[in-house]
Amino acid sequence: MAFLAVYFLLALGGGWTGASAAPLSDEPAKATQPGSATAADDVLAWASAGGRGAPPEDDAATFGYDGLEVRRTTSSMMTRQQTSLGRTSSKDWLHCLSTWPRSYVLERIKNPLAAIVGWSAVVAAWMAASPAAPAKPLGTGLHTLVGGALSLLLVFRTNTAYTRYWEGREIFGRLATGTRDLVDFVGLYRREVGARRADRVSALLKAFPIALQLHLQGFRFSSAAAGGAAGGEAPGASSVGEKEVLRLFRRVGGGADGAPIPLETFLGALRDMPDVAAALGVPTDLEEAHALDQLHLLKFDEPRSARAPVTVNELAAYYSPLQLWHALRQAGAANRDVASRASNMPLALCTLLAREIKAVAYAGDDFTTRERLYVLKRVAELRATIAQAERIVQTPVPLHYARHTSRFLSVWCFTLPLCLAPMVPAYVAPPVVGVVSWALLGLREIGLLIENPAAAATALPEILDLLAPYGSPALNVPTDVATKVDDAVRRLERDAPPAPLSALDGRWRVEYATAPSPSNGALGPVRGAAFQVVDSAARSYVNELTLFDALTVAVRASFEPRADDELRVTFEAIEVAAFGTRLFSKPFPPGVERTWCLTYTDAATRVVRAGVDGGRSVARDVGLLERDAGEAKDAYLFVLRRAD
């Protein structure tokens, strides 16, 4: 359900580009099948060799699939898409009941639901086994009295979420209209615009909806993946996206030699790995097989062959970052480098579109200021959709309202057995309470799911939500929550794209750390504001801890890369300042070093694992920590968010 707006975008990516981009090329569109003979073996061999040497020349042909070249939309194709979009009718009631155990909503609420049913069974057993139990320990009055207020809260919550969901759908509708207008216009004025510039504009328009989708989902296309010439940091970067696909392919059961994944194995991976489903854009509100059929129909305009295994070609077709990379390559090296280095890629694409149009020379009465202003206005309308979509993502339903509704609902459900147990047989109470709680908890969960129509089942939002109740930086995090955070971080790290050293530059706020004080952002029990300022060019950084907006403790250090994702850090000096005036500075003794494992970096978030790793620790020397504390190079976890 929460993915319908994203799938509307994907449908547009297949429909409007295929139908409208035709005038930009004199060549007819050629659709390809995901299982056709390709050069996939060459790419697999290249990637297995570590990406050394030149990658295949044409990465669009590498998997036998041009990520954005699809057939013209037909009425029969639209009918098939409408059938596959998950719409239900009255005759589907039996199917809905039979698939209840595999419900995505049920999966999300199973823990509180199990707790409520278990508690209900305990109450029912107590009432049945204890003759001295009061006849009516609670009565029905309380639940009747507050039930109306709870219903209003849930209905208002769901209506608010659906309004946001529908607004997201309207935003992507405006995006579709704007891109169609632009493609048609550039096709009509192809001679005046110039064939090469028209092709670049077409490629930028192809990239825009995919970039907006990934931007709203928190994906950052790193400059390392772009492989721009400026930094020279990724010589094999033209296939970075392909390497990610190959890694993902092997993770979900594909062979190192490119052997297809059995369908049941792939569907099981979608069920067990939400991050994989998010990376491929698979909707989570449908049965896995149905969702895969829908995705195949949107990409290839025809139903998927029943029981067919999943090939690396097909997986590549579903992987949105690879499609984005294909489109950026078609837009030209200069446009690709500018877009891929931008922190807001959709906004950069709009700027590049405007520059391309601005560079078109006047052509008498055929292309005048009137035509130029018309196109620039359409580009401005595309730019407006970015802010409109970001508003939905960045403005959630107020946290206090959501939490109060959750607590209210939990209390109501947990006290319901005390009301029903004396009135119904003991064996009836648990299932009755379970069904009622499932309905109410499910209604609340649906509101959460559709609140953000661009949301993906990624780990980063989960991490931030888990840490939110414990302040910034998060302190005194319970063990069970810390375990959940670590699990979510590992999912985030698992498919993290490579990032250049320059991505570390800037000022970062420490949001969470498992390291002891003061590295966790506190001095003893006193919470401070902890920041890290990195200068990759100087190979240095400063850790700052400010207490009461007056006292600042700063640790200065230098670092050297030890591997692609690993740094060796040497602490140099500690400084203490009060109200901006330095009180003293003391150098560290030789050998005080740490290892940083750069496990995840994007434009807004960093995850670092660190440890002593053979270095010297002053805290251990003076007895504040055990001799082997923090020795492993990934002993401590740090989560940082950009502050500049």
C-alpha positions in Angstrom: 0.0 0.0 0.0 2.8 2.4 0.9 4.5 1.6 -2.3 1.6 2.4 -4.7 2.8 5.9 -5.3 6.3 4.6 -6.0 4.8 2.0 -8.4 2.8 4.7 -10.1 6.2 6.4 -10.7 7.6 3.2 -12.1 4.6 2.8 -14.3 5.3 6.3 -15.6 8.9 5.4 -16.1 7.8 2.6 -18.4 4.8 4.3 -20.0 5.6 8.0 -20.6 9.2 7.5 -21.5 8.4 4.8 -24.0 5.5 6.6 -25.6 6.9 10.1 -25.6 10.6 9.6 -26.1 10.0 8.1 -29.6 10.2 11.4 -31.4 13.7 12.0 -30.0 15.2 9.2 -32.0 14.9 8.1 -35.5 15.5 4.5 -34.4 12.5 2.4 -33.3 12.5 1.3 -29.7 13.7 -2.3 -29.2 12.4 -4.1 -26.1 14.5 -6.8 -24.7 13.7 -9.8 -22.5 15.4 -10.3 -19.2 16.5 -13.8 -20.2 17.9 -13.1 -23.6 21.6 -13.9 -24.4 23.8 -11.1 -23.1 27.3 -10.3 -22.1 26.4 -11.0 -18.4 29.2 -13.6 -18.3 31.8 -11.0 -19.2 30.5 -8.7 -16.4 30.5 -11.5 -13.9 34.0 -12.4 -14.8 35.1 -8.8 -14.6 33.4 -8.3 -11.2 34.8 -11.5 -9.8 38.3 -10.4 -10.7 37.8 -7.4 -8.4 36.8 -4.9 -11.0 40.3 -4.6 -12.4 40.9 -3.4 -15.9 38.3 -1.9 -18.2 34.7 -2.9 -17.7 32.5 -3.8 -20.6 32.2 -1.0 -23.0 28.4 -0.7 -23.2 27.0 -1.2 -19.7 23.4 -1.0 -21.1 24.1 -4.1 -23.1 25.9 -5.8 -20.2 22.7 -7.4 -18.9 21.0 -7.4 -22.3 18.7 -4.7 -20.9 18.5 -0.9 -21.4 17.1 0.1 -18.0 14.8 2.8 -19.5 14.0 1.6 -23.0 10.5 0.0 -23.0 7.8 -0.6 -25.6 5.0 1.9 -26.3 2.1 1.7 -23.9 -0.9 0.0 -25.4 -4.5 -0.3 -24.1 -4.1 -4.0 -23.5 -0.9 -3.3 -21.5 -2.8 -0.7 -19.4 -5.6 -3.3 -18.8 -3.0 -5.8 -17.6 -1.4 -3.2 -15.3 -4.7 -2.3 -13.8 -5.4 -6.0 -13.1 -2.0 -6.3 -11.5 -2.1 -3.3 -9.2 -3.5 -5.1 -6.3 -7.1 -4.0 -6.7 -9.6 -6.3 -5.0 -13.3 -6.9 -5.5 -16.1 -8.6 -3.5 -15.4 -12.0 -5.2 -11.8 -12.0 -3.8 -13.0 -12.4 -0.2 -12.0 -16.0 0.0 -8.5 -15.2 -1.3 -8.2 -12.4 1.2 -9.1 -14.8 4.1 -6.7 -17.6 2.8 -3.8 -15.2 2.6 -4.4 -13.7 6.1 -1.5 -15.6 7.7 0.9 -14.1 5.2 -0.4 -10.5 5.6 2.2 -7.9 5.7 0.3 -5.9 8.3 0.0 -9.0 10.5 3.7 -9.5 10.2 4.3 -5.9 11.5 1.9 -6.2 14.4 2.6 -9.8 15.4 4.6 -9.0 18.5 2.1 -6.8 20.3 -0.7 -9.0 19.1 1.0 -12.1 20.5 1.5 -10.3 23.9 -2.1 -9.3 24.1 -3.4 -12.7 23.2 -1.0 -14.3 25.7 -2.1 -11.9 28.4 -5.7 -12.7 27.6 -5.1 -16.4 27.9 -3.6 -15.8 31.4 -6.6 -13.8 32.5 -9.0 -16.3 31.1 -7.2 -19.2 32.9 -7.2 -17.3 36.1 -10.9 -16.5 35.9 -11.6 -20.2 35.2 -9.4 -21.7 37.8 -9.9 -19.4 40.7 -13.4 -19.6 42.3 -12.4 -16.6 44.5 -11.9 -14.4 41.4 -14.3 -11.4 41.4 -17.2 -11.8 39.0 -16.5 -8.6 37.2 -13.0 -7.3 37.9 -13.4 -4.4 35.4 -16.8 -4.4 33.7 -17.7 -2.9 30.3 -18.3 0.7 31.3 -14.7 1.9 31.0 -14.2 0.5 27.5 -17.6 1.7 26.3 -16.8 5.2 27.7 -13.4 5.6 26.1 -14.0 3.4 23.0 -15.6 6.3 21.1 -12.6 8.6 21.8 -10.2 5.8 20.6 -12.2 5.3 17.5 -12.0 9.0 16.6 -8.2 9.0 17.2 -7.7 6.0 14.9 -10.0 7.3 12.2 -8.5 10.8 12.3 -5.0 9.2 12.2 -5.8 7.0 9.2 -7.6 9.8 7.3 -4.6 12.1 7.8 -2.2 9.4 6.6 -4.4 8.7 3.5 -4.5 12.4 2.7 -0.7 12.5 2.6 -0.7 9.3 0.5 -3.1 10.8 -2.0 -1.1 14.0 -2.1 2.0 12.0 -3.0 0.0 10.4 -5.9 -1.0 13.8 -7.2 2.6 15.0 -7.0 3.7 12.2 -9.2 0.8 12.8 -11.5 2.0 16.4 -12.0 5.5 15.0 -12.6 4.2 12.7 -15.3 2.4 15.6 -17.0 5.4 17.9 -16.9 7.8 15.3 -18.3 5.5 14.4 -21.1 5.1 18.0 -22.1 8.9 18.5 -22.1 9.6 15.3 -24.1 7.0 16.2 -26.6 8.2 19.7 -26.9 11.8 18.8 -27.4 10.7 16.1 -29.9 8.8 18.7 -31.9 11.8 21.1 -31.9 14.4 18.5 -32.3 16.0 20.3 -35.3 16.2 23.6 -33.5 17.4 22.1 -30.2 19.9 19.9 -31.9 19.9 16.1 -32.0 22.6 15.6 -29.3 21.1 18.1 -26.9 17.7 16.6 -27.4 19.0 13.2 -26.5 20.7 14.7 -23.4 17.5 16.3 -22.4 15.6 13.1 -22.9 18.1 11.2 -20.7 17.9 13.8 -18.0 14.1 13.5 -18.0 14.4 9.7 -17.8 16.7 10.1 -14.8 14.5 12.6 -13.0 11.6 10.4 -11.7 14.0 7.7 -10.6 16.3 10.1 -8.9 13.3 11.7 -7.1 12.1 8.3 -5.9 15.6 7.3 -4.5 16.0 10.8 -3.0 12.8 10.5 -1.1 13.7 7.1 0.1 17.0 8.3 1.5 19.2 6.8 -1.1 22.3 8.8 -2.0 24.1 8.1 -5.2 27.7 8.6 -4.1 30.3 10.4 -6.2 32.4 7.2 -6.1 29.6 5.4 -8.0 29.6 8.2 -10.4 33.2 7.8 -11.2 33.7 11.4 -12.2 36.9 12.5 -13.7 37.5 15.2 -11.2 38.4 13.0 -8.3 39.5 10.0 -10.2 38.4 7.9 -7.2 36.7 5.1 -9.1 38.4 4.1 -12.3 36.0 1.2 -12.9 33.0 3.3 -12.0 31.1 2.7 -15.2 30.0 -0.6 -13.7 29.8 0.2 -10.0 26.0 -0.2 -10.3 26.5 -3.5 -12.0 28.8 -4.7 -9.2 26.1 -3.9 -6.7 23.6 -5.9 -8.7 26.0 -8.9 -8.9 26.5 -8.7 -5.1 22.8 -8.5 -4.5 22.2 -11.4 -7.0 24.6 -13.6 -5.1 23.2 -12.6 -1.7 19.7 -13.8 -2.6 20.8 -17.1 -3.9 22.3 -16.5 -7.4 25.4 -18.5 -8.4 28.8 -16.9 -8.9 28.7 -18.1 -12.5 25.4 -16.3 -13.1 23.2 -19.3 -12.6 19.6 -18.2 -12.1 17.9 -18.1 -8.7 15.0 -20.6 -8.3 11.8 -18.7 -7.9 10.9 -20.0 -4.5 14.4 -19.1 -3.2 14.0 -15.5 -4.5 10.5 -15.1 -3.1 11.8 -16.4 0.3 14.6 -13.7 0.1 11.9 -11.0 -0.5 10.0 -12.2 2.6 13.1 -12.5 4.9 15.1 -9.5 3.7 13.0 -6.3 3.7 16.0 -4.3 2.6 16.3 -6.4 -0.6 12.6 -5.8 -1.3 13.2 -2.1 -0.9 16.3 -2.0 -3.1 14.3 -3.7 -5.9 11.1 -1.6 -5.4 9.0 -4.7 -4.6 5.7 -3.6 -2.9 5.3 -5.2 0.5 1.5 -5.0 0.6 1.2 -7.8 -1.9 2.0 -11.5 -1.8 5.6 -11.9 -3.0 4.7 -13.8 -6.2 2.0 -11.3 -7.1 4.3 -8.4 -6.4 7.0 -9.9 -8.6 4.5 -10.4 -11.4 3.4 -6.8 -11.1 7.0 -5.5 -11.1 7.8 -7.6 -14.2 4.7 -6.3 -16.0 5.6 -2.7 -15.3 9.2 -3.2 -16.6 8.6 -5.4 -19.6 5.0 -4.8 -20.6 4.1 -8.5 -20.5 3.3 -11.1 -17.8 6.1 -13.0 -16.2 6.5 -16.7 -17.2 5.1 -18.9 -14.4 7.7 -20.6 -12.2 10.6 -19.1 -14.3 13.8 -18.6 -12.3 15.2 -15.1 -11.7 18.2 -14.2 -13.8 20.8 -11.6 -13.2 19.4 -9.7 -16.2 15.9 -9.5 -14.6 17.3 -8.4 -11.3 19.3 -5.7 -13.0 16.0 -4.5 -14.6 14.4 -4.1 -11.2 17.4 -2.3 -9.5 16.5 1.4 -9.6 20.1 2.8 -8.9 21.4 0.9 -12.0 18.6 2.4 -14.1 19.5 5.8 -12.8 23.1 5.2 -13.7 22.2 4.2 -17.3 20.2 7.4 -17.8 23.0 9.6 -16.4 25.5 8.0 -18.8 23.1 8.8 -21.7 23.0 12.4 -20.5 26.7 12.9 -21.1 29.8 12.7 -18.9 29.6 16.4 -17.8 25.9 16.2 -16.8 26.5 12.8 -15.1 29.4 14.1 -13.0 27.5 17.2 -11.9 24.3 15.3 -11.0 26.1 12.4 -9.2 28.0 14.8 -7.0 25.0 16.8 -5.9 23.5 16.2 -2.4 20.0 16.7 -4.0 20.2 15.0 -7.3 16.6 15.8 -8.6 17.3 19.5 -8.0 20.6 19.2 -9.9 18.9 17.5 -12.8 16.4 20.4 -13.0 19.3 22.8 -13.1 21.0 20.8 -15.8 17.8 20.7 -17.8 17.5 24.5 -17.6 21.1 24.9 -18.7 20.6 22.7 -21.7 17.6 24.8 -22.7 19.3 28.1 -22.1 22.2 27.0 -24.4 19.8 26.5 -27.4 20.4 29.2 -30.0 17.6 31.3 -31.4 16.3 30.0 -34.7 14.4 32.8 -36.3 10.6 32.5 -35.7 10.9 28.7 -35.0 12.7 29.0 -31.6 12.3 32.3 -29.8 12.2 33.6 -26.3 8.6 32.4 -26.1 9.6 28.8 -26.6 12.5 29.1 -24.3 10.4 30.5 -21.5 7.7 27.8 -22.0 10.3 25.1 -21.5 11.9 26.8 -18.5 8.5 27.2 -16.9 7.9 23.4 -17.3 11.3 22.8 -15.7 10.4 25.0 -12.8 7.2 23.0 -12.4 9.3 19.8 -12.1 11.5 21.6 -9.6 8.4 22.4 -7.5 7.4 18.7 -7.3 10.7 18.1 -5.4 9.8 20.5 -2.6 6.2 19.2 -2.5 7.3 15.6 -2.2 10.0 16.5 0.4 7.4 18.3 2.5 5.5 15.0 2.9 8.7 13.0 3.8 10.1 15.6 6.1 6.9 16.5 8.0 5.6 13.4 9.7 2.5 13.3 11.9 3.4 14.9 15.2 5.3 12.4 17.4 3.3 13.1 20.5 0.0 12.4 18.7 1.3 9.1 17.3 2.7 8.0 20.6 -0.4 8.9 22.6 -2.5 7.0 20.1 -0.2 3.9 20.5 -0.3 4.0 24.3 -4.1 4.6 24.4 -4.6 1.7 22.1 -2.3 -0.6 24.0 -3.9 0.1 27.4 -7.4 -0.5 25.8 -6.4 -3.8 24.3 -4.5 -5.1 27.4 -7.5 -4.3 29.7 -10.0 -5.8 27.3 -9.5 -9.4 28.7 -10.4 -8.1 32.2 -13.7 -7.0 30.7 -14.5 -10.1 28.6 -13.1 -13.0 30.6 -16.0 -13.1 33.2 -18.6 -12.8 30.4 -17.4 -15.5 27.9 -16.0 -19.0 28.3 -12.3 -19.2 29.0 -11.5 -20.8 25.6 -13.4 -18.0 23.7 -11.8 -15.0 25.3 -8.3 -15.2 23.8 -9.4 -15.5 20.2 -12.1 -12.8 20.6 -9.5 -10.4 22.1 -7.0 -11.4 19.4 -9.4 -10.6 16.6 -10.5 -7.2 18.1 -6.9 -6.3 18.8 -5.8 -7.3 15.3 -8.4 -5.1 13.8 -7.5 -2.0 15.9 -3.7 -2.5 15.8 -3.9 -3.2 12.0 -5.8 0.0 11.4 -3.2 2.0 13.3 -0.4 0.2 11.4 -2.0 1.0 8.0 -2.0 4.6 9.0 1.8 4.4 9.6 2.4 2.6 6.3 0.6 5.1 4.1 1.7 8.2 6.0 4.8 8.5 3.8 3.9 7.3 0.2 7.6 7.3 -0.8 8.8 5.3 2.2 11.0 2.3 1.6 11.6 -0.6 3.9 15.1 0.7 4.6 17.0 0.4 7.8 18.0 4.0 8.3 14.5 5.3 9.3 14.2 2.4 11.7 17.5 3.2 13.3 16.6 6.9 13.8 13.1 5.9 15.2 14.7 3.5 17.7 17.1 6.1 19.0 14.7 9.1 19.1 13.2 8.4 22.6 16.7 8.6 24.2 17.7 12.1 23.1 20.6 13.4 21.0 23.0 11.9 21.5 21.1 8.8 22.6 22.1 7.8 26.1 21.1 5.0 28.5 19.7 3.0 25.6 18.3 -0.4 26.9 20.1 -3.5 25.9 17.2 -4.8 23.8 16.9 -1.5 21.9 20.7 -1.4 21.4 20.5 -4.9 19.9 17.7 -3.8 17.5 19.8 -0.8 16.5 22.8 -3.0 15.8 20.7 -5.4 13.7 19.3 -2.5 11.7 22.8 -1.0 11.2 24.1 -4.3 9.9 21.3 -4.4 7.4 22.2 -0.9 6.4 25.9 -1.7 6.1 25.3 -4.9 4.1 24.6 -3.3 0.8 26.2 0.1 1.4 27.7 1.5 -1.8 31.4 2.6 -1.7 32.0 6.3 -0.7 35.0 8.4 -1.5 37.1 9.9 1.3 35.8 13.4 0.5 32.3 12.3 1.6 33.5 12.5 5.2 34.2 16.2 4.9 32.2 18.6 7.1 30.7 18.8 10.5 28.9 15.7 11.9 26.8 15.4 15.1 27.2 12.2 17.1 23.7 10.7 17.5 24.6 7.4 19.1 27.7 5.6 20.3 28.4 2.4 22.2 31.8 3.7 23.3 32.4 4.8 26.8 32.3 8.5 28.0 33.2 11.0 26.6 33.2 9.4 23.2 29.4 8.7 23.5 28.6 12.5 23.7 28.5 12.7 27.5 30.8 13.5 30.4 29.7 11.0 33.0 26.0 11.5 33.5 26.0 15.0 31.8 24.8 15.0 28.2 26.6 17.3 25.9 26.7 18.2 22.2 29.2 16.0 20.4 30.5 16.9 16.9 33.1 15.6 14.6 34.7 18.0 12.0 36.6 16.2 9.2 39.0 17.6 6.6 39.9 14.8 4.2 42.4 16.9 2.3 44.4 17.6 5.4 43.8 14.1 6.7 42.7 15.4 10.0 39.6 15.7 12.2 38.5 17.2 15.5 36.1 15.7 18.1 34.3 18.4 20.0 32.2 17.9 23.2 30.4 21.0 24.5 28.8 21.0 27.9 26.3 23.7 29.1 27.1 25.8 26.0 30.2 26.9 27.9 32.8 24.2 28.3 34.3 22.6 25.2 36.7 19.6 25.2 38.3 19.0 21.8 40.4 16.1 20.6 42.6 16.6 17.6 43.7 13.7 15.4 45.1 12.8 12.1 44.4 9.7 9.9 45.7 7.8 7.0 43.7 5.4 4.8 44.6 1.8 5.4 42.1 0.2 3.1 39.2 1.4 0.9 36.8 1.4 3.9 39.3 1.7 6.8 41.3 4.5 8.4 44.1 4.4 11.0 43.6 7.3 13.4 46.4 8.9 15.5 45.3 11.1 18.5 47.5 14.2 18.7 46.3 16.5 21.4 43.4 17.3 23.8 42.3 20.9 24.3 39.9 22.4 26.9 38.2 25.8 26.3 35.7 27.9 28.3 33.4 30.4 26.6 35.6 30.2 23.5 38.9 30.8 25.3 41.4 27.9 25.3 42.4 27.0 28.8 45.1 24.4 28.1 46.3 21.9 25.5 48.1 18.6 26.2 49.5 16.2 23.6 48.7 12.5 23.7 51.5 10.1 24.4 52.9 8.2 21.4 50.9 5.3 20.1 47.4 6.4 21.0 45.7 5.1 17.9 42.4 3.7 16.7 41.0 2.0 13.6 37.9 3.4 11.8 35.8 1.0 9.7 33.7 3.3 7.4 30.8 0.9 7.0 28.1 3.4 5.7 28.3 7.0 4.3 25.8 9.1 2.5 25.1 12.8 2.2 23.4 13.0 5.6 24.4 9.9 7.6 27.6 8.1 8.6 28.1 4.8 10.4 31.5 4.1 11.8 32.8 1.1 13.7 36.0 1.7 15.6 38.4 0.1 18.1 41.9 0.2 19.6 43.1 -2.5 17.2 46.6 -2.8 18.7 47.0 0.8 19.6 47.5 2.4 23.0 44.5 3.5 25.2 45.0 6.1 27.9 41.8 5.1 29.6 43.1 1.5 29.8 46.5 2.7 31.0 45.0 4.5 34.0 42.6 1.7 34.8 39.3 3.3 33.7 38.7 0.4 31.3 39.7 -3.2 31.3 42.9 -4.1 29.5 41.2 -5.7 26.5 38.2 -3.3 26.3 37.6 -2.1 22.8 40.4 -4.0 21.3 38.6 -5.3 18.2 38.7 -2.8 15.3 34.9 -2.9 15.2 34.3 -2.9 18.9 32.3 0.4 19.1 29.5 1.6 16.9 29.0 5.3 16.0 26.0 6.8 14.2 26.5 10.4 13.0 24.3 12.9 11.2 25.5 15.8 9.1 25.2 19.1 11.0 26.5 21.7 8.5 
